[in-house]
Amino acid sequence: MPSNPRPSRDWTLVLVALLVGAGLLVTACSDGSPQSSTTDNTAGTTGASSSSDNATQGGTTKSGSTTTSAGDATATSVGSTVAGPTSTGNDSAATSASTAATDTSGTTGAGGMTATTTNGSGNSTSGDPVPGGEVTLDGPRISVGGEPLHLRGVNWNPIPRGGTHPGDLAYAEFAAEDIALMRAAGINAVRTYEPLTDAGVLDALADAGIFVLNTVFPYGGNPASSVDAPVNAVKDHPAVLAWVIGNEWNYNGLYVDLSLDASIQLINEVIERIRDLDASHPIATVYGELPDASVIERLRGVDVWGLNVYSGRSFGDRFAAWAALSDKPMFFGEYGADAWNASTGEYDPESQATATRDLTQEILDNSTLAGGVCSGGTIFEFADEWWKDQSGSPAAQDVGGIAPGGGPFPDSTFNEEYWGIVTIDRVPRPAYEVLKELYAE
């Protein structure tokens, strides 16, 4: 999710990407025909700008970064609770998941997994695969234990009031309450922005039927060997669905401003490293918008692609565009809207709920379980994070935002601290109820 300021983002490039995604700007293929993608070595992006979790390093905001040294597994240690301030006010919001009050204020490239054939249909919570089965790929479909999986996911980065990312990341502190709310809403997957290696948290997620898309390489300032510890720590845990590398790194150069070429080279090194450690789980990477065909070709070891897309209330032609690019699994790594309306200067959870309904329904309609090309999505995000507006205080909810010329409904502005489907006190917003309704159908 974005943070203000976003020093690693070149907003000129993002604006070009937005125009391309809107069909207002095209580039020419070598044969002279138009294509809606770019291939330059600094952006390599198409479509709307996206949002990603940020961390502060050396006084500079770095999205999704980690301050661990080489070989450190994660901000949390296995079986431990992360130290950090406890979110206050939870006693009034920590209602049970069933009675929570609503707040109205396939074929793979070189080095990839071997594809196997599975069957399945439907998008409800009944008949879901459960964590622990073999993860296999068949074209655009992901299966677990021979049963097809549609990701009804959220991005999960629990930071308490007054805390910052990644030092105060508190998986264990929030696990019980958050997992209960997720389970009640029919959520079956979380994507992290840092390695999750806490065995107790992973056990709780698996027990609730929730898979983990575990980001083990978020920050390009770390060596490829930094994945060794987290992968080895949890590669046999049933909750782990896939390893994730980076977050919209075509925008941020893995948060160290690497060129597109350098980012691809490093990602390939990380893929090879992970594959040597664990050949049983797919490897995903999360890109800002749709990648160019040349990027997919150069990253043949990527098994699953996540796309961060923010384009109002619809994904437009992105499902068809992906089908034309690749037959590998694709999910939306980030999508959704925030609950602050910069156009009116007011809290607006209803618009957030409207976008959540429209976008999630499109994902369900284009699910691989219904013959489509989409393996689901992880909405941004589960709970508000109050540390993101760099002009404000992590102890208060600030309303700063970025308006790059396109983005979330209704104001095309990324209001950093209002993206949760629940508040920082875990009070569900209408968007939470929308997901609960859609996932129960």
N, C-alpha and C positions, 0 to 999 in steps of 0.2 A: 504494500500500500504506500502511497506517496507520502513524503514528508516535506515540509517547507523549511528552508529552501531545499531544492533537490540539485546539489551542485554537479552531480555526475550526468545529469540529463541535458542534452542540447535541445532546447525547445524549438529551435528552427527546424531541426530534423524531425522532431515530433510533429510539428505542424505540417510538414511535407507528408509525413506518414498519415496524418489525419485526412488530408486532402485526397491521398491515394485511396484510403479506405472508403471515403465517401463517393468515390468515382469522379472526383473533380480534377484529378491529376493522374496521368498515366505515364509510364515510361515505355520506351520502344524496345521490343525484342530485336534480336539480330536480324530477323527476317522482315523487320519493319512493322510488325503487328504490335498493338498495344498490350501491355501486361500491367497488372496492378501490384507490382512489387518492385523493390529496389535491390540493387546488388552492390552498393558501395561499401567500402570497408570500414566506414565509421558508423553507419546506421544500420543498414541491412534490414530495414523494417518496412512493414506496411500497416496501414490502418490506424485505429484510434490509439491514443496514448493510454497507458495503463498505470496501475498503482501497485506499490510494493513496500514491504516492511523495511524500515530504516533503522540503522544503529549508528551511534556516534563513536568515531575513532579519532583520537588526536584532535578533537575540536571540529571535525568535519563529519557531516551526516553521511552515513553510508548505508544504503538500503540492504537489508538482509545480511549484513556483515557479521563476522564473528571475531571476538577478540581473543579466542583461545590460541595457544601456541601450537606449533606443529605436533601432531600426535594426540592432542587433547580431544576427547570425544565430543564434548558438548558443554553448554553452560550448566547443565545438570549432571550430576553423577549418578550412576546406577544405584537405584534404591534409595536415593536421598531426596530431601526437599530443598529447593533453592531458597536461600536466604533472601529476604526482601520485605518491604512493608506490605502488610496485609490490607487488601482492599476494604475500606470501611463502608458501612451502610449495608453490608450483605445480609445482616440479620433481618432487614426489612424486605429484602429482595429474594432471599434464599427460600422461596416457597418451593414446594415439591414440583417436579417437572410436569406432573399431570394437572396441577392447579395454579401454575404461575400466572400472576396478573399481567395483563398486556399494558405496556407503556404507550399511551397515545399522545403524551406531550411530544498379428499376421505375418505377412512375409517380412522378414527382417534383413537388414544389410549386413555387411561384413562385421563379424564380432557380436552380432545381436543374438537374441534368444531364438531358439528353435520354435517355430510355430506349430501348433497342434489344432485340431478341429474340435469345436464344441458347439452346442446348440442351446437355445433358450429364448424366451420372450417375456414381455411384461415389464412394468416399471414400478410396481408397488413393493412394499417392504416384505410381503410374504414371498417365500421361496428364495430369499436372498442366499447367496453363498456365504459361508461363515469363515472367519479367519482361521488359518491353519492348513488349508488345502494347497495343492500345487498351483502356482500361478502360471498360466499359459496364455499365449496370444494366437489369435487366428484372424489374420487381416486386421480390420479395425477393432476387433472384439477382444476384450480382456475376460478371462475366465479364472475362477478359483475352484479347485476341486472338481473341475469339469462343468461347473455351473457359470453361466454368463453373469458378468458384473456390470452394473451401471452405477457410477459414482454419484451419490447424493451427498456431496461433500461441503466442507467449510474449511477456510484457512484459519488456523488456530495458533495464536501467538499471545498467550495470556500474560499481560503485564499489569501489575497492581497499580492502583492510584499512587502517584508520586514516584513510580519506578520508571526506568528507561530500558531500552533494548540495546544489547542482549543481556546486560548484567543482572537485571531483575526478572528475567524470564522465569516464570513460576508454574511449570507444568504440574508438579505434584500438589502445589497449594490449591490450584483451581480444579484439579482433575475430577473429584467426586461430583461437584456441583455442575461443572460444564458437561461432563459425560452424561449425567442424568438428563440434562436439558437436550443434548444432542439426540440421545436415544428416544426421548419422547417425541421429537420432531421427525423421526425417521431418517436421521442423518447416519450414513454408513461409512464415511471416510473423513479424515482430516489431512490437510497438507500443512507441514511445518515450514518455518523459515530458518531454523537451526536444527542440528541433530537432536533427536529425541532418543535417549538411551536409558531412561529411567524404567527399570523392569516393572516396578509397581504400576506406573502409569500405563505402560504398554499392556500389562495384564488386564487392567481395568477396561481399556479400550477394546481388547479382544473379547473380553467377557460380554461387552455390550454390542458385539457384532460390528465394531468400527475398525476399518483398515487405516493404516498410516502410510501416506506418501512422505517418506522421510528424507528431508533435505540434508544431505551429508557434505555438500560442497557449496556453501552459499557465497563465499568470498574469495575473489581471485588473488588476494594477498597471501593466502595460505598455499603451501605446496600441495601437489597432488597427493602426497603421502598422508595428508591430514585426514583423509577418508578412512585410513586403516583402522583407527581405534573405534569410531562409531559403527562401521560396517561389521567388524569382528565382534563387537559387543552384542549386537542384536540381530545378526543375520539369520539366526535360527528361531527368532521369536515369531509366533503365528500372526501377530498384528501387522507385521511389515508386509506391505503390498509391493512397494517399489522404492528404489533409491532415486532421489531427485538432485539434479545439478543445476545451480544457478536460478535466478529469477529475473525475467525480462532483461537478460544480459546483453542483448543487442542494443538496448538503450543505455546501459550503464557500464558496459565493459567489465562485468563482474565486480562492479563497485570500486575498481581501480583504474577505470578509463582505458581499458585495453581496446585496441582496434578489433574489428570483427575477426580479422585473420588470427590475431593473437588469442582472442577468446576461444575460437574454434580449436586452435591447436592445444590450448590448455584443457578444454573440455574433453578432447580426444584422449589426452593423457590420463585424465581422471576416469574416463570410461574404462580404459584398459586396466587401470589400477583396481577399480571396483570389480571388474569381470574376473580378474585373477583371484580376488578374495571370495567372490560369491557369484556363481553362475546360475543360481536358481531364481533370482528375482530380476524383473525387468529394470532398466535404467531409463529414467525420464529426464527431460530438461524442459524448462519453462521459458517461453519466448514471448516477447511483446508483439502481439498481432500474429499474422501468418508469416512463416519464414519463406524466403525465396527458395525455389527448387534447388538452386546450387548449394544453399546452406544445408538442406536436407541431405543432399548427396554427400557433402563433406563430413556430415555427422551420421554416417551410416550405422554406427554403433548405438545410436539412440533408439530405444525400442518404443517409447511412448512420448508423444509431444503434448506439452501443456501450453495453452495459448492464453495470455492475458489480454482481454478485450473489453473496452469500455466505449460503447457506441449508442448511448441512449437506451431505448426500450427494445431494440432488436439487434440481432447479430447479422442481419442482412443476408448476403450471399455466401457467408463464410463456410457454411457446411458444404455447399457445392464446390467452393474454391478449394477446401481441404481435400475433397474427394478427387479433384483434378491434380492435386499435388502429390498425394501419397495414399497408400492403403494401410499405413500403420495406425495404431490406436491414437486418438486425439481426445483430449478433454480440455475444458476451459479452466485454466489454472487460477484465474481471477476473473470475476464479473460481478455486476451488481450496481448499487448506488448507495450514496450516503444519506443521512437523515437530516442534513442541514441544507436549507435552500438559500444559496447566496443571492439569488435574484430578489427574494423578498426579505432577506435578513431574518428568517424565522426557522424554528424547528419544524421539520416537515417529514415525519415518519411515514405519512400516507403515500407520498411520492416514492419513497424508498420501497414501500410495499408494492406499489404499482409496477415499478421496474423489476422487482424481484419476481413477481408473478409472470410477467411477460417473458422475461429472459429464461427463467427456469422452465416454463412451459415449452419454449422453443427447443431447449436442450432435450427435454423428455420426448418431444415430437420427432426429434432427429436421432434418438438413441439407437445404438447398435441392436438393442433388444427389440426395436421396432423396424429393423432393416435399414437404419440410417448409418451415419459414419461417426457419431459422437459417443464417446464412452462416459459422458457425464460432465460434471463440473464441481469445482470447489469455490463457493461464493466467497467474496471478500466482504466481511470477515465475521468471525463468531462474536467477539466482544470488542467494544470500543477500547482504544488505546489513547491515553491522554498525554503522552510524551511527544507526540509527533510535530505539533506546531512549534517550531523552534523559536518563535517570537513570544511564546507563552510559557506556562509553567506546567510540569507534569503532575502537579497537584490540583490543577483546574482544567476544565474542559474548554478549550479554545476553539474559535471558529475560523481560523485562517484557512485559506484554500488556494489552489492553483487552477487557473483557467487557461489551458494551452490552446484553446480554440476548438475543442471537442472533448467529449467524455461522457460522464454519467448524467442520467435524467434527474431532475428537470433543468438544471442550471449549467451543465457542462463544466462544473467546477468540482475539483477534488477537495472536499472539506475533511481534512485529515483525521479528525478525532471523533467522527460520527458514523463510522462505517459498520459498526456492529449490528448484527440482527438481535443482539441483546446489549444492554447498557453495560458500563463497567461494573455496575452492581448486580448484573445478571438478571435484570428485569427485561423480559421479552418485549420486543417491538412488534408492530404489525407484520413486518417482513418475516419474523420468526413464525408467526401464525400462518402466513401464506405458505411457507415451505412445509410446515406440518400438514396443512390441508392438501397440498399437491402430492406429497409423498405418501399420503394415506390412500390416494385414489387407486 
